[in-house]
Amino acid sequence: MLIAPLVILTVIVTVVLHEHRFEIGGLAMWVLTILLMLVGGGLFYASLKARNKLDAMAGVDTSTIAGLQQLHGAVAKEIGRGSFEQVAEIKGMTGCDQPLESEIAKTPCVYYAMRVIREWEETYSEYNAQTQRHERKTRGGSDIMAQNTRMVPFWVRDPTGEMGVHPAGAEIEGEQVIDRFQPEGPEARGGAVTLGGFSFQITMSPMSGDRRTLGYRFQESILPVERNVYVLGVASDASGELSLQRPREQGQRFIISVRSEEELAASSRSRMRWLQLGAVVCVLFGLALLLASLNS
């Protein structure tokens, strides 16, 4: 439905560029065309990955843990243990006998990912061709000062039973429990920044070169214990007991998320559509530039 308006827009852009071709050099036109085509290709590839995730979830029915265990028992009886492998998805509550404690929020969990980001600004000089003068401007940026990810095996419980999950290699979407910006202050200049029970040692001056530290952003996401999760992976007994783990076959997805299957599907569908739209826009504008350069 959006293709026709985009084609019309491309024609308009082509005409405008052709009328004002003296403002853009031929080489610059070709470089911009190639960049747009590359960006369009990258967006299209990303949309294929989103589609792959959507298809992976849609192609597998939700299993009960008891059902998987019964199937595993039947296969083990026929051909022996250690050879069972079945793509499966389960939904249930996380649990762990020895959970982790997240670094910043200090919350019991089976997975956490944290990072500390330094946000800064700097003054720079830029030449203005219209005024033929150098102008001083300010821009901002950020650097990751610290990051850490940890996980432990856990189990998922549904109304029919429990099954272990080995999360290594999974696409994990946790719950964000910390996203807080702490402005630069006197306490930071003492060599450390503290948030709750977490302390981060600073190894640089607040004024590093021409960059002035504005503050530090603390972020942390976790998979809490006693939390409903969606898991898509391979049920296998290769490790000695039946558990969900990373597929051995390349291209298969291993997903652990605090969001429901329906929420994940809606998010992937929306992401895929926007990425496809972006790819089409980039390619059409690239074609418009190409036509304008050929007609110049």
N, C-alpha and C positions, 0 to 999 in steps of 0.2 A: 504493500500500500504506500510505502514511503519512497519507492523507487522512482515513480513518475515525477514527484516534486523535486527529487534530487537531480534527475536528468535535466529538468527545466532549469534548475539553479546552476548546473554545470554549463549549460548553453549560455546563460547570462554571464557567468564568470568568464567564459571563453571570449565572448564579445568584448567585455570590459577590458580584459587583458590584451586583446588584439588592438583595441583603440588606444591603449596606454602602454604599448610594448616598449616605447622608448624609455620608460621608467625602470624596466627590469632588463638587465643584460641577458644575452642569449645563454651564456654559460651558467649564470645564476638560475635561469629558468630551468635548464636541464638538471642542475643539482637539486633544486627544489622538487622537480618532478620525481626524480629517483628517490629522494627522501620520503615523499608522500607515498610512493608505491611500496617502499620498505615498511613504513609504519602500517600501511593498510594490510600488508602481508602478515606482519606481526600480530595485528589485532584479529585477523582471520584465524591464525593459528591458535591464539588464546581462546577464541570462540569454539574451536574444535575441542579443546581441552574441557571447556565448560560443558559441551555437548556430551563428551565421553563420560564425564561425571554423572550427568543426568541419566544417560543410558545405563550406566553401571548400576545405579540405584533402582531404576525402573525394571531392569532385567532380572532382579532377584526378589523373590517373595520373602517376607519376614518369617523366620523359623522360631519355634519355641526351643528353649534349651533342652527340654526333655526329648523333643522330637529329634534333634541333632544327636543326642546321646544314644537314642534307640537305633538310629540309622548307623551310627558308628559301631555300636555293639553287633549289629547284624553283619556289617562288612568285616569286622575283626573276626567274627566267628567263621566266616567263609574263607578269607584269605590271610588272616593273621593281623596282629596289631602293627602299627607303624606305616601303613600304606593308605590310610584314609585321608582324603583331601577333597573338600567340598566348599565351593563359594557359598557364603551364607551371610545373612544380616540378622542381627538380634537387637532387641530393645529392652533395656532394664536399668537397674540401679547399680551404681559402682560400689565396690567394697574392697578393702585391703587390710590385711593383718598388721602390716607395718607401713603406714602411709608416710609420704613426705610432708614437710612443713614448708610452705612457700616462703621465699626469702623476705619479701616486703610485707605482704599482708599477714604472714604467720598463720596461714590457714591450712588445715589438713587436706591433702590432695594426693592424687596418683600421678599428676603431671603439672609442671609449671614452666612458664617461659617469662623471663623478666628482662628488662633493659633500662638503662639510665641514659638519657639523651641530653646533651648540652646544647642549649639554644643560644645563639649569638647574633650579633649584628656587627657590620663593619662599614666604614666609610671608604669610598673609592672615587676615582676621577674618571670621567667619561667625556670624550670629545663630542660636541654638538656641531654637526656640519652646517646647520642653519645659522647659528649665532657665531660659528667659527671660534668657539671658546671652550675651554675645559670646564666641566661642571662637576661639583662634588655631590655625590649621591650616597644613599644608605641602602644596604641590602641585608637580608637575614639569611641564616642557614642553621644547620644542626650537625652534630657529630655524635655517634654512639660511643659512650664512654665505658659502658660495662653491659654485658649481657650473659645470660646463663639459661640453659634448658636442662631439666631433669625429669625423668619418668621412671616408674617402677611397674612391674607386672601387677595386674589387679584382676578381680573377677567381676562379672556382671550377673545380677540375679533378676530373673523374671518370675512370674507366678508358678513356673514349673520346675525351676532348679537354678543351679549356678554353673558358670563356665569361665575359665581363665581367659585373659586377654594379654598378649605380649605386644605392647604398643610400639616397639621399635620399628621405624620406617613408615609409620602411619601419618596421614594428613590429619593433624589434630586441631580441632576448633574448640577451644576452651571458653570459659567464662571470664571476661575481663573484670578483675576485682580492683585494680588500681590503674588510674590514668590521671595523675596529678602533677601540676606544674608548681615548682617551688622557686620563687625568684631568688636571684643572687642576693646574699645578705652577709652581714658580719660573721655569722657562724661558718659560712662556707669558706671565707677567707682564712679561717683557722686551719684549713687543711682537710676538712671532711664535711660532707653534707649528710644530714640525718633525716629520715622520714620514719616515724614510728620507731620500731626496733631495728630498722635497717640503717646502716651507716656506710657511706661510700667515700673512700679516700680520694681526694683531688690531687693530681700530680702536675697541674699547671696553674699558672697565675690567672686570675679573673680577666686580666688584660694580656692576651696571648697574641703578640704581634699587633696588628691593627684591629683585631677582633675583640669585642667587649662581651663578656658573658652576661646574658640576660637572666639565666636561671637553668634549672635542671628539671626535665620531665621524667617521672617515674611511671613505668608501665609494667603490668603483670597480668597474665591470664593463666587460669588453672582448670584442671579437671577435678572438682571437689569429690570427696567421698560422699556416699549417700546422695548421689545425684543421677537423675535419669539421663541416659546417653543412647545414642544411635551408633551402632558399630557395623561396618561392612568390611569383610575380609575373607580369609580362607580358614575354615575349620579343619584343623589337621592334628594328627597324633604323632607327628614326626619327632616331637620333643619328649615323647613318652606318655603324655596325657593329652586328652582332647582340649584344644584351646583355639581361639581366634588369633591369627597372626598375619604377617605380611605375605602376600601371594608370591610364589616363586616365578610365575609367568609374567613376563614384562608386559606392561600396559594395563594390568588389572589394578583396580583401586583398593586402597586400604584406608578407610575413613573412620574416624572417631569424633563425634560431635555432641555437644550439649544441646544442639538444636534438633528438632524433630525431623523425620524424613520429609514431611510435607514442607517444612520451612526451608530445608536444604534444596529441595527440588525447585521451589518457587524462586529462591535466590539464584540458583544456577541457570534457570530459564531466563530470568531477567538479565543476568550478566551476559549470557550468550547473545541475546537480542541486541543489547547495547553495543557489544563488541562487534557484531556483524554490521550494525548501522555505522559504527565508526570506520570499519574497514571499507564499506561502500563509499562513504563520504571521501575518505582519503584517496581511493582509487579514482573516483570521478573527478575530483579536483586535480589529481595528477594528470589525468587525460585532458582536462581543460587546459592545463599549462602546456602540455605537449602539443595540442592543437594550435594554441596561441603562438608557440615558438615556431612551429612549422609554417604558419601563415605570415610570420613576420618577415 
